[in-house]
Amino acid sequence: MSLKSILLLTFLMSHIFVASADAYIDPNTGGFFFQTVAPFVYGLLGVIVVFWKRITGFFKGLFGMNNKQDSSSEDN
């Protein structure tokens, strides 16, 4: 038996012989998810803002786009 037929048979068997689950997703789950993800996203954005010049400098150096004029104009 090929792997493809085994996977198809497993998929069909798992969907044919499934008992109904009397479960639900609590309406407050979305709020909890937002309260855990939003601070992470805002923290990541804060880190990007604080280290923006270092990040762009890294990629400019990586791709060889460091110009002497750019660095002198940023010092002012």
N, C-alpha and C positions, 0 to 999 in steps of 0.2 A: 504494500500500500504506500502511495506517495505521501509526502508531507502535506501537500495541498488537500488531498482527500481526507487525511486525518484531521486537519484543522477545520474543514467544512463539516465533517461528522461531529466533531466536538462542539462546534458552534450550534449546529442544529439540535443536538441532544441537550445542550444547556438551555436552549430556548423552548424546547418542547416539554421537558420535565421540570419546569420551574414552578414552585409553589408561590402563591401570591404573598407578597410581603405587605403586611399591614403597617407600613411605616410612612412617615412624611418628613419633609424638611421643615423645620421650625421657621416661622416667618422672621424670627429675630436672627437667624443665621446670616442673612445678608448684611445686617447691621454689624454683627460681630466681625464678619469678613472685612467689611469696609474699615472698621476701627483698627484692625490689625494691618491691613495693607496700606492704607492712606499714610500713616506716619512713616512707614518704610519708604514710600515713594517720595514724600516731601523731604525726608532726610537725605535721600539719594540726590534729589534736585539741589538741596542746600550744599552738599559736598561738591557737586559739579560747578555750582556758582562760585564757591570759594576757591576751588582749584582750577578754574577755567583757563587761566594763562599757562599753567603747568601742563594741562591736558593738550591744549593747542600747540604749545612748544614741543611736546613729545612727538605729536604727529607730524609737525613741520620738520623736526629733526629726522624722523623716521623716513619721510619721503624726500628729504633733501631740499626743503623749501626755506631754510633759514637764510634770511637776508640781513645784512648789517643795517640797512635802512629801517627795517621793521623794529629791530631791537632798540635803536636809538630814538625812534619816535614814541615808543611805549614808555620810555623813561621820563618823559616830560609830563 
